[in-house]
Amino acid sequence: MAQTLVKFDTPVTHRDGHSYIAMACGRERDNGQWEGWLEFEDVETGEVLRSQRETTQPNMKDTAYWATGLTPVYLEGALDRILHPPQIREPEAVPPPYFDGPAPHARAAISNREPILDPFSVYDKSPTLLAQELTALRGWHLRQIIRDFALVDEREFPIDGLSEPQLGSLILQRVRELHP
């Protein structure tokens, strides 16, 4: 059941000139916590206004303590919020993106799976490191790198008959040629 926790002695005068008697009120919520709000009675008309919930406290004692700490400036602000609630603006419609993802990197793999090695990235670090890493890979890995990064057109330059050293040299040569 709602209770008046504090009735303030000094009337609150709004900027429009009306004076109000302020009261801090509270009640227990279903979860056992207490909520507090403010009520303002117009001295001239007797009309009573109330705020939205101003506080949630663990118990009645703490809610009453909250009420005793309210300042005249706080009460004026609460009254102003009741008389002049903020205008809620509808957010502007944001158009959906044109694309489903970012643009591919200029040297990105053209296959859907993650390549075993990005020769351009390794070359950026060190051409010697790329040469070393290519010698550690099997032929089918090297062919897949060539295909993933479209290093050659297989219709003009078939790679299936090349040895592992030849494939490694081809990758190194093409990366050197395509490297900016």
C-alpha positions as CSV (number, residue, x, y, z in Angstrom):
1,M,0.0,0.0,0.0
2,A,1.3,3.5,-1.0
3,Q,2.5,5.8,1.8
4,T,3.5,9.4,2.1
5,L,7.0,9.3,3.3
6,V,7.7,13.1,3.5
7,K,5.5,16.2,3.0
8,F,7.7,19.2,2.3
9,D,7.0,22.4,4.2
10,T,8.2,24.9,1.6
11,P,6.0,25.1,-1.5
12,V,7.7,24.5,-4.9
13,T,7.1,27.4,-7.3
14,H,7.2,26.5,-11.0
15,R,8.5,28.9,-13.6
16,D,4.9,29.5,-14.7
17,G,4.1,31.0,-11.3
18,H,2.0,28.2,-9.8
19,S,3.0,26.9,-6.3
20,Y,2.8,23.3,-5.3
21,I,3.0,21.3,-2.1
22,A,5.4,18.4,-2.7
23,M,5.2,15.0,-1.1
24,A,7.6,12.0,-1.5
25,C,5.6,8.8,-1.7
26,G,6.5,5.1,-1.8
27,R,5.2,1.6,-1.9
28,E,6.4,-1.9,-1.8
29,R,6.8,-3.7,-5.2
30,D,5.9,-7.3,-5.9
31,N,9.6,-8.3,-5.5
32,G,9.9,-6.8,-2.0
33,Q,11.8,-3.7,-3.1
34,W,10.4,-0.2,-2.7
35,E,9.8,2.4,-5.3
36,G,9.5,6.2,-4.7
37,W,7.8,9.0,-6.6
38,L,6.8,12.5,-6.1
39,E,3.3,14.1,-5.9
40,F,2.7,17.8,-6.3
41,E,-0.6,19.5,-5.2
42,D,-1.4,22.8,-6.9
43,V,-2.0,25.3,-4.0
44,E,-4.7,27.1,-5.9
45,T,-6.7,24.4,-7.7
46,G,-5.9,21.3,-5.6
47,E,-5.0,19.4,-8.7
48,V,-2.4,16.7,-7.9
49,L,0.4,15.7,-10.3
50,R,2.7,12.8,-9.9
51,S,6.1,11.9,-11.2
52,Q,7.2,8.6,-12.7
53,R,9.3,6.4,-10.4
54,E,12.1,8.5,-9.1
55,T,13.9,5.7,-7.1
56,T,14.0,2.0,-6.4
57,Q,15.3,1.0,-3.0
58,P,15.7,-2.3,-1.1
59,N,13.3,-1.4,1.7
60,M,11.0,1.2,3.1
61,K,13.7,2.6,5.4
62,D,16.0,3.4,2.5
63,T,13.2,4.8,0.5
64,A,12.3,7.2,3.4
65,Y,16.0,8.1,3.7
66,W,16.0,8.9,-0.1
67,A,13.0,11.2,0.4
68,T,14.6,13.1,3.3
69,G,17.6,14.0,1.1
70,L,15.6,15.7,-1.7
71,T,16.5,19.3,-2.3
72,P,14.3,22.2,-3.5
73,V,16.2,22.1,-6.8
74,Y,15.5,18.4,-7.2
75,L,11.8,19.0,-6.5
76,E,11.7,21.9,-9.0
77,G,13.3,19.7,-11.7
78,A,10.9,16.8,-11.0
79,L,7.9,19.2,-11.3
80,D,9.2,20.6,-14.5
81,R,9.6,17.0,-15.9
82,I,6.0,16.4,-15.1
83,L,4.7,19.6,-16.6
84,H,7.0,19.5,-19.6
85,P,7.9,15.8,-20.4
86,P,10.6,15.3,-22.9
87,Q,9.5,14.9,-26.4
88,I,10.3,11.4,-27.8
89,R,11.5,11.7,-31.3
90,E,11.0,8.8,-33.6
91,P,14.4,7.6,-34.9
92,E,15.1,8.3,-38.5
93,A,14.8,5.3,-40.7
94,V,18.3,4.1,-41.6
95,P,18.5,2.4,-45.0
96,P,19.9,-1.1,-45.1
97,P,23.5,-1.5,-46.4
98,Y,23.9,-2.0,-50.1
99,F,26.3,-4.9,-49.6
100,D,26.4,-8.0,-47.4
101,G,30.0,-7.4,-46.4
102,P,33.1,-5.4,-46.9
103,A,34.9,-5.2,-50.2
104,P,37.4,-8.0,-50.7
105,H,41.1,-7.2,-50.3
106,A,42.7,-6.7,-53.6
107,R,44.9,-9.8,-53.1
108,A,42.2,-11.8,-51.3
109,A,41.7,-15.5,-52.0
110,I,38.9,-16.1,-54.5
111,S,37.7,-19.4,-52.9
112,N,35.2,-19.7,-50.1
113,R,37.6,-21.4,-47.7
114,E,40.5,-20.1,-45.7
115,P,43.8,-20.6,-47.7
116,I,46.6,-22.5,-46.1
117,L,48.9,-19.5,-46.7
118,D,48.5,-16.0,-48.0
119,P,51.6,-15.6,-50.1
120,F,51.2,-11.8,-50.4
121,S,51.0,-11.4,-46.6
122,V,54.1,-13.5,-46.1
123,Y,55.9,-11.7,-48.9
124,D,55.2,-8.4,-47.2
125,K,57.0,-9.6,-44.2
126,S,59.9,-11.2,-46.1
127,P,60.4,-12.6,-49.6
128,T,62.9,-15.1,-48.1
129,L,60.4,-16.2,-45.5
130,L,57.8,-16.9,-48.3
131,A,60.4,-19.0,-50.2
132,Q,61.1,-21.0,-47.1
133,E,57.5,-21.5,-46.2
134,L,56.7,-22.7,-49.8
135,T,59.3,-25.4,-49.6
136,A,57.5,-26.9,-46.6
137,L,54.2,-27.4,-48.4
138,R,53.1,-30.3,-50.5
139,G,52.2,-30.0,-54.2
140,W,48.5,-30.1,-53.6
141,H,48.8,-27.2,-51.1
142,L,50.9,-25.2,-53.6
143,R,48.4,-25.8,-56.4
144,Q,45.6,-24.7,-54.1
145,I,47.4,-21.4,-53.3
146,I,47.8,-20.8,-57.0
147,R,44.1,-21.4,-57.5
148,D,42.9,-19.5,-54.4
149,F,44.8,-16.4,-55.4
150,A,44.3,-16.8,-59.2
151,L,48.0,-16.5,-59.8
152,V,47.8,-18.1,-63.2
153,D,45.1,-18.9,-65.7
154,E,45.2,-22.7,-65.9
155,R,43.7,-22.7,-69.4
156,E,46.9,-21.0,-70.6
157,F,49.3,-22.4,-68.0
158,P,48.4,-25.8,-66.6
159,I,49.9,-26.5,-63.2
160,D,49.0,-30.1,-62.5
161,G,52.2,-31.5,-64.1
162,L,54.6,-29.2,-62.2
163,S,56.8,-30.4,-59.4
164,E,56.8,-28.9,-55.9
165,P,59.9,-26.8,-56.5
166,Q,58.4,-25.6,-59.8
167,L,55.1,-24.7,-58.1
168,G,56.9,-22.8,-55.3
169,S,59.0,-20.9,-57.8
170,L,55.9,-20.0,-59.8
171,I,54.1,-18.7,-56.7
172,L,57.2,-16.6,-55.7
173,Q,57.5,-15.2,-59.3
174,R,53.8,-14.3,-59.6
175,V,53.7,-12.7,-56.1
176,R,56.8,-10.6,-57.0
177,E,55.2,-9.5,-60.3
178,L,51.9,-8.7,-58.6
179,H,53.3,-7.1,-55.4
180,P,52.9,-3.3,-55.4
